[in-house]
């Protein structure tokens, strides 16, 4: 997984996109996206605030 993909996963996850949609969008597996999110505290417990 490239650094650009990691950055995009973080961005999309914080915007509320699910693992499967992120994986399809970036042509990755759902499990790789899920594991990255879990390792980086992006597992749904974070909250994005849009101003």
Secondary structure by P-SEA (a helix, b strand, c coil): ccaaaaaaaaaaaaacccaaaaaaaacccaaaaaaaaaaacccccbbbbcc
